[in-house]
Structures are given as C-alpha cells and as structure tokens.
Amino acid sequence: MYSKIAALAALVAFAEARFGQEGLVQNQISALGNFGNPGQAATLAGASPGVLLGGANACAKLELADQIVAELGNDPEVIAAAAALVAAEKNFNNFAASIPTICSDPNLPATPELRGIVPLVDPGVVGSDIENANSASSLTNPFNADGLSQADVAIANGFSNFTAQASDGSTADVGAGGNAGGNAGGNAGDNAGNNGNNGNGNNVDNGNANNGNNGNVN
Ligand SMILES: *[C@@H]1O[C@H](CO)[C@@H](O)[C@H](O)[C@H]1NC(C)=O
C-alpha cells in the first residue's frame, strides 16, 4: 500500500514538472504588457493554459497564437511568445489515448511568422525524439508550410505517431507507419520526377516508375 502511494506521488510530481512548461508559455505572454491595451496581454496569457489541456481542440492554441499577434502586434517579442505557444506541448489524457493530437487545419496559424513551426510532444511517445528536435529547430528555421497544416508539416518532417484533429473537432488517424511511408515515397517520387524534368536525362521515365513503386510498397 505504501509503495503504491509513493509511486502515485512520484507520478504526480512528474506530471506537475511537465505541467510547468505551460506556465513558461503563460509567463512569456503575460510579459507582453507593453503591447496592446492595458490588460490585454494578461487576458491572453490567462487563456493559454486552457488551450494546452488534454481536452482542448488541437487547433485552439493556434487560434490563440493568431489572436495574440492580432491584438498585440507583430513586434519580435510578441511573435516569439506566440511562436512558443504554437510550439508548446499539448497534453493528452494518458488514460484515454497514448498519442497526442495535432491540428490538421491548413489555414492555422494564419500569421505568416507563425507558420512552419511544429509542436513538442510527450517524450514518452514513440517518435518524440524526432518531433521534439524538429520543434526546437522550427522555432528558428520554420519548415515549409505552404498550404499545409501543422499536422501535415509534422508528417512531412518524419513524425506521424499522432491523431490529426480539425478545427471542428473531428479526428483522423494518421497511421504512423503507413502514411509516413506513403508520403515519403510520394514526395521522393515527385522530387525525382521534377529533377528528371529539369535535366535532359534519358532515364526520366524509368526513374518515375521506380520511385513511385517504392513509395507504394513502403
Ligand atoms: C506511438 O506511441 C505510442 C506511445 O505513446 C506507442 O505505444 C505506439 O507503439 C507508437 N506507435 C507507432 C506506430 O510508433
């Protein structure tokens, strides 16, 4: 019995340590008091923990990030705080799911400076090493996000162990192995095709056929 309580206490401490990340984003937003009208930054900061909760829509934090820039302007300090929210880890309920959700709305975030940034995910999720490295680098070097949702950008850069969620709340399985292989194969095929068209090589047709097949098999 005692060991069960001790184990539970350790779990709670771990959860609280991870929950602290949300506080960091909140502090960064509330520090924007010099921008916008008095109280605006504090109100936006107060809304930030709610959009990172397990039950929140995965697109809600992107909407809030857009709202931060819409209300406080696009000073680099404001952009940095809004970008931190875009990159922040959204919790998921470990009892209900084992993988995170990422927004699949290609129109979010709308702010150009916030596009191409992918989110951190729980380090317990398979593939999180890739995704968390991508998230860190995307804050300084955003990925290509032309016409792509945050979910699309994550997949295009090697992480697909998540559930995609649209703004209306509907979800779709991304299907870790399958789609990643298919997309990677498809992209490789497209690139090879484009390269072939740019060059004057004799083997353009062979190249397309082979790459396409590889993509499908994967
Ligand atoms: C996704 O991550 C979960 C852990 O959260 C793991 O149980 C599962 O096997 C992973 N799925 C794939 C396809 O890697």
The ligand as a Tripos MOL2 file, in Angstrom:
@<TRIPOS>MOLECULE
LIG
   14    14     1     0     0
SMALL
NO_CHARGES

@<TRIPOS>ATOM
      1 C1          3.0870    5.6550  -30.8010 C.3       1 LIG1
      2 O1          3.4870    5.9670  -29.4790 O.3       1 LIG1
      3 C2          2.9130    5.1120  -28.5040 C.3       1 LIG1
      4 C3          3.3760    5.6000  -27.1560 C.3       1 LIG1
      5 O2          2.7170    6.7640  -26.8040 O.3       1 LIG1
      6 C4          3.3150    3.6790  -28.7330 C.3       1 LIG1
      7 O3          2.6550    2.8530  -27.7940 O.3       1 LIG1
      8 C5          2.9620    3.2570  -30.1430 C.3       1 LIG1
      9 O4          3.5030    1.9830  -30.3900 O.3       1 LIG1
     10 C6          3.5120    4.2490  -31.1540 C.3       1 LIG1
     11 N1          3.0450    3.8580  -32.4720 N.am      1 LIG1
     12 C7          3.8490    3.7620  -33.5080 C.2       1 LIG1
     13 C8          3.2000    3.2950  -34.7660 C.3       1 LIG1
     14 O5          5.0330    4.0070  -33.4660 O.2       1 LIG1
@<TRIPOS>BOND
     1     1     2 1
     2     1    10 1
     3     2     3 1
     4     3     4 1
     5     3     6 1
     6     4     5 1
     7     6     7 1
     8     6     8 1
     9     8     9 1
    10     8    10 1
    11    10    11 1
    12    11    12 1
    13    12    13 1
    14    12    14 2
@<TRIPOS>SUBSTRUCTURE
     1 LIG1         1 GROUP 0 **** ****
